[in-house]
Each structure stands twice: as structure tokens, then as C-alpha cells.
Amino acid sequence: MLLDIAKATSFFLCIVCLYHAAIHTFFLPGTHWRERLVFALVRLAFAACICLLSGILFLVPARTNPDRDLALSQTPPVRLYLWSLGAIAALFILGWFLSDLAQQSGHFITFRNLQQL
């Protein structure tokens, strides 16, 4: 009973840490992309610690624990972290690329060119 409550609480804490990392990766106004990268890496490292500890908690042997024979990478918190890490990394790289592309093409897009469209 207590182990199930601890698992649910730790999994919820994983979700909150990953949400916090994702929100602060993309929605920091007035910061450059390199600063965002540093903040994102720090927050994702903290979320990795929380998710790994939660994954270890999911592996605690108990009679009612059907997942005790899984590898650490197969536990739900660690899988959630890995999928979130991939999604955040892909969106971060895409955002950085599109931001640079918009800055480079800004010289070619003028108000006169937009009026001609």
C-alpha cells in the first residue's frame, strides 16, 4: 500500500519536473538560445535524477509488484524521461534553426515586398 503511494507520488514528481524543464526551455522571454540551452540542460539533468530515482523505486521487490523483473530503462518514469528528452531536444533544435532562419531572411523581407504580395 505504502509502496504504491510512493510510486504514484514519485511518478507525479517526474511529470512535474519534466513539465518544468519543457516550459522553461521554450518560454524564457528575453534570453538567447545559448542561455536557454544551458538552462535546459540543467533542468533536464535535475529531471533525470528524479526520474532515475523514481525508476529505482519502481523496481523495489514486493509481492504485489508485477514490474520487479524489468530493466531500469523499461520502467515508466525512465521511459517518460527518454521520450520527453527526445521531444524537447527535437523541438529545441527546430526552434533554434527557425529562429536563425528568420533572422537571416529578415533583411530580404521588407514592407515593400510584402505590399506587392
C-alpha positions as CSV (number, residue, x, y, z in Angstrom):
1,M,0.0,0.0,0.0
2,L,2.7,2.5,1.0
3,L,4.9,1.4,-1.9
4,D,2.1,2.1,-4.4
5,I,1.5,5.6,-2.9
6,A,5.3,6.2,-3.2
7,K,5.3,5.1,-6.8
8,A,2.4,7.3,-7.7
9,T,3.9,10.3,-5.9
10,S,7.4,9.8,-7.5
11,F,5.8,9.4,-10.9
12,F,3.8,12.6,-10.4
13,L,7.0,14.4,-9.4
14,C,8.7,13.1,-12.6
15,I,5.9,14.6,-14.6
16,V,6.1,18.0,-12.8
17,C,9.9,18.1,-13.3
18,L,9.7,17.3,-17.0
19,Y,6.9,19.9,-17.4
20,H,9.0,22.5,-15.6
21,A,12.0,21.7,-17.8
22,A,10.0,21.9,-21.0
23,I,8.2,25.1,-20.1
24,H,11.4,26.9,-19.1
25,T,13.2,25.6,-22.2
26,F,10.9,27.3,-24.6
27,F,9.2,30.2,-22.8
28,L,12.0,32.3,-21.3
29,P,11.5,35.7,-22.8
30,G,14.5,37.9,-23.5
31,T,17.1,35.1,-23.4
32,H,19.3,33.9,-26.2
33,W,19.3,30.4,-27.5
34,R,22.6,29.5,-25.9
35,E,21.4,30.7,-22.5
36,R,18.2,28.6,-23.0
37,L,20.4,25.6,-23.8
38,V,22.3,25.9,-20.6
39,F,19.1,26.3,-18.6
40,A,17.5,23.4,-20.4
41,L,20.5,21.1,-19.8
42,V,20.5,21.9,-16.0
43,R,16.7,21.3,-15.7
44,L,16.9,18.1,-17.7
45,A,19.7,16.9,-15.6
46,F,17.6,17.5,-12.5
47,A,14.7,15.8,-14.1
48,A,16.9,12.8,-15.0
49,C,17.9,12.4,-11.3
50,I,14.3,12.5,-10.2
51,C,13.2,10.0,-13.0
52,L,16.0,7.6,-12.2
53,L,15.2,7.6,-8.5
54,S,11.6,7.0,-9.3
55,G,12.6,4.2,-11.7
56,I,14.6,2.6,-9.0
57,L,11.5,2.9,-6.7
58,F,9.5,1.1,-9.4
59,L,12.0,-1.8,-9.2
60,V,11.6,-2.4,-5.5
61,P,10.8,-6.1,-5.0
62,A,7.4,-6.7,-3.4
63,R,4.9,-9.4,-3.7
64,T,2.4,-7.2,-5.4
65,N,4.9,-5.6,-7.8
66,P,4.5,-7.2,-11.3
67,D,7.2,-4.9,-12.7
68,R,10.1,-6.0,-10.5
69,D,11.8,-8.1,-13.2
70,L,12.0,-5.1,-15.7
71,A,15.2,-3.4,-16.5
72,L,15.6,0.2,-15.2
73,S,15.2,1.6,-18.8
74,Q,11.8,-0.2,-19.1
75,T,10.2,1.5,-16.1
76,P,7.5,4.1,-16.8
77,P,9.4,7.1,-15.3
78,V,12.6,6.4,-17.2
79,R,10.7,5.8,-20.4
80,L,8.8,9.1,-19.9
81,Y,12.1,10.9,-19.4
82,L,13.7,9.4,-22.5
83,W,10.7,10.2,-24.7
84,S,10.4,13.7,-23.2
85,L,14.2,14.3,-23.7
86,G,13.9,13.3,-27.4
87,A,10.9,15.5,-28.0
88,I,12.4,18.5,-26.1
89,A,15.7,18.2,-28.0
90,A,14.0,17.9,-31.4
91,L,11.8,20.9,-30.7
92,F,14.7,22.9,-29.3
93,I,16.8,22.3,-32.4
94,L,13.9,23.1,-34.7
95,G,13.2,26.3,-32.8
96,W,16.8,27.4,-32.9
97,F,17.0,26.6,-36.6
98,L,13.8,28.5,-37.5
99,S,14.8,31.4,-35.3
100,D,18.2,31.7,-37.1
101,L,16.4,31.3,-40.4
102,A,14.0,34.1,-39.6
103,Q,16.8,36.4,-38.5
104,Q,18.8,35.8,-41.7
105,S,15.9,36.3,-44.0
106,G,14.7,39.4,-42.3
107,H,16.9,41.6,-44.5
108,F,15.2,40.2,-47.6
109,I,11.7,40.7,-46.4
110,T,10.8,44.3,-46.4
111,F,7.5,46.1,-46.1
112,R,7.5,47.0,-49.8
113,N,7.9,43.3,-50.8
114,L,5.1,42.4,-48.6
115,Q,2.8,45.0,-50.2
116,Q,3.5,43.5,-53.6
117,L,2.1,40.2,-52.5
